[in-house]
Structure formats: C-alpha cells, structure tokens
C-alpha cells in the first residue's frame, strides 16, 4: 500500500518487480516498470525517500529474484498480484472500508490527486503513472528532460500520513 501511494504504480506492476528492476543512484532508488497494462506503462519511477526503507528491506532478502518474494501467481491469467488483490480486499473488509472503488487502484487516484494538489503538471503526472500523453507535441517529446524525482519530492499527503508511510 505504501509503495502504491508513493509511486502510483498498479498492483501488478509492483508485484511483478524483480530486484534487477530497482535502480539506485546518488539521488535514491527508482523502479523500472518493464511491462504493464499498456505500452506507456513501461517507465522509470523515482521512489520517494519515505519508501526507501521498504526497498532496502526487500532488496536485503535473499533467495529470490523478485522484489516481493513468496507471491503465488493465481487467477485465470496467473498474475503474481492476483492473491495480493484478494488479500487486500479481505483486509479492507476487516477494517471496515467497504466503499465502492476503495480498492488498490484507488491509491493511483490518490497519487494523481496529491501530485495535482502539489502543482505537478499533468504531463509529468502522466509520465510517472504510465499514461499516454496527449497532443501532437508529445509525438516528438518523450519526457527525457523532465525531472521526475523533483515531481516525486513534491508528493505530500499531509504530515501524519507521510510519517506513517515512512515508518520502517
């Protein structure tokens, strides 16, 4: 859930991450989404510093090439996220979150709204979320000059929530 809020990634994009898809630079961690719902889903998303401890802990686990080891593929399409999605639904029921559209995908909506509230322009939000950027200009511009880490650093859900997200 925390990485969903910090990256805007789809559940299956997170569950499908291999350790080799985690990049580290002097600025911090990023994840490389290598496949997803659309061609635009392929992207590199910087990890907000509040998510660094999650990435470090996951990378520190040995014995698996997967960032989230131990996930059993399921469902008709055998996705690694299938059982996680079911568990998330049970968790929501357990804590009394029964509203329609309160599934994991709702975290993407929260992410987009938080970036919009922080003043991050739509085109940058689309790059971060793996959406198609609209307009003739984007046939030529692929987003290589956009500082995505700067955009991620603007992400803010309020002090209380950001503290909870950052707890080890």
C-alpha positions in Angstrom: 0.0 0.0 0.0 2.8 2.4 0.9 4.6 1.9 -2.4 1.3 2.3 -4.2 0.8 5.7 -2.6 4.4 6.7 -3.3 4.7 5.6 -6.9 1.2 5.5 -8.3 2.0 2.1 -9.7 -0.6 -0.5 -10.4 -0.7 -3.5 -8.1 0.5 -5.9 -10.7 3.4 -3.6 -11.7 4.6 -3.7 -8.1 4.1 -7.4 -7.6 6.0 -8.1 -10.9 9.1 -6.1 -9.9 12.3 -8.1 -9.9 15.3 -6.9 -7.8 17.1 -6.1 -11.1 14.3 -3.6 -11.8 15.3 -1.5 -8.8 17.8 1.2 -9.7 20.0 3.1 -7.2 21.7 6.4 -7.9 23.1 9.1 -5.7 19.6 10.7 -5.6 17.9 7.5 -4.3 16.0 4.5 -5.6 13.9 4.2 -8.7 11.9 1.3 -10.1 11.8 0.3 -13.7 8.4 -0.9 -14.8 9.1 -3.2 -17.7 5.6 -4.2 -18.6 2.1 -3.3 -17.8 -1.4 -2.6 -18.9 -0.3 -0.5 -21.9 2.9 0.3 -23.8 3.1 3.6 -21.9 3.3 1.6 -18.6 7.0 1.0 -19.3 8.7 3.7 -17.3 11.1 4.5 -14.5 9.6 5.9 -11.4 11.7 7.5 -8.6 11.0 6.3 -5.1 10.1 9.0 -2.6 12.6 8.9 0.3 9.7 7.7 2.6 9.7 4.5 0.6 13.5 3.8 0.7 13.3 1.6 3.8 10.8 -0.7 2.1 13.0 -1.1 -1.0 16.2 -1.6 1.2 14.4 -4.2 3.3 13.1 -6.1 0.2 16.5 -6.0 -1.5 18.1 -7.3 1.6 16.1 -10.5 1.5 18.0 -13.3 -0.2 16.8 -16.3 -2.1 14.6 -14.7 -4.7 14.9 -12.6 -7.9 11.6 -11.0 -7.1 11.4 -7.8 -5.0 8.2 -9.2 -3.4 9.2 -12.9 -2.9 6.7 -15.6 -2.0 3.8 -14.4 -4.1 1.9 -17.2 -5.7 0.5 -16.5 -9.2 -3.2 -17.0 -9.4 -6.4 -16.3 -11.4 -7.1 -17.1 -15.0 -4.1 -15.0 -16.2 -1.7 -16.3 -13.5 -0.6 -12.9 -12.3 1.5 -12.5 -9.2 -0.9 -9.8 -8.0 -4.0 -12.0 -8.0 -3.7 -13.3 -4.4 -2.5 -10.0 -3.1 -5.5 -8.3 -4.6 -7.8 -10.8 -2.9 -5.9 -10.3 0.4 -6.2 -6.6 0.1 -10.0 -7.0 -0.4 -10.2 -9.1 2.8 -8.1 -6.5 4.7 -10.5 -3.7 3.6 -13.5 -5.7 4.8 -11.7 -6.4 8.1 -11.0 -2.7 8.8 -14.4 -1.6 7.6 -13.5 0.0 4.3 -16.4 -1.1 2.2 -16.9 1.8 -0.2 -17.1 1.1 -3.8 -13.9 2.0 -5.6 -11.8 1.7 -2.5 -9.6 -1.0 -4.0 -5.8 -0.9 -4.5 -6.3 1.0 -7.8 -7.8 3.9 -5.7 -4.3 4.5 -4.5 -3.4 5.6 -8.1 -6.2 8.2 -7.9 -4.8 9.4 -4.5 -1.3 9.7 -6.0 -2.6 11.7 -9.0 -4.6 14.0 -6.9 -1.8 14.6 -4.4 0.6 15.4 -7.3 -2.0 17.7 -8.8 -2.5 19.5 -5.5 1.3 19.9 -5.2 1.3 21.7 -8.6 2.9 18.9 -10.6 1.8 19.5 -14.2 -0.4 16.9 -15.9 2.2 15.8 -18.4 4.6 14.9 -15.6 1.9 13.1 -13.7 1.2 11.1 -16.9 4.8 10.1 -17.2 5.0 9.0 -13.6 1.8 6.9 -13.9 2.5 5.4 -17.3 -0.4 7.1 -19.1 -0.3 8.2 -22.7 0.5 11.9 -23.0 -1.9 13.6 -25.4 -1.2 16.1 -28.2 0.9 16.4 -31.3 3.9 17.8 -29.3 4.3 14.5 -27.4 4.8 12.6 -30.7 8.2 14.2 -30.6 8.9 14.7 -26.9 9.3 11.5 -24.9 9.8 13.2 -21.5 13.5 12.7 -21.2 14.1 16.2 -20.0 11.5 16.1 -17.2 12.8 15.8 -13.6 10.6 13.1 -12.3 12.5 12.9 -8.9 11.6 16.6 -8.3 8.0 15.8 -9.0 8.0 12.8 -6.6 9.6 15.0 -3.9 6.6 17.3 -4.1 4.3 14.4 -3.2 2.6 15.2 0.1 -0.4 13.5 1.8 0.0 15.6 5.0 2.4 15.2 7.9 0.5 12.4 9.6 0.1 10.2 6.6 3.6 10.9 5.3 5.0 9.8 8.7 3.0 6.6 8.6 4.2 5.9 5.1 7.8 6.4 6.1 7.8 4.1 9.1 10.1 1.1 8.8 
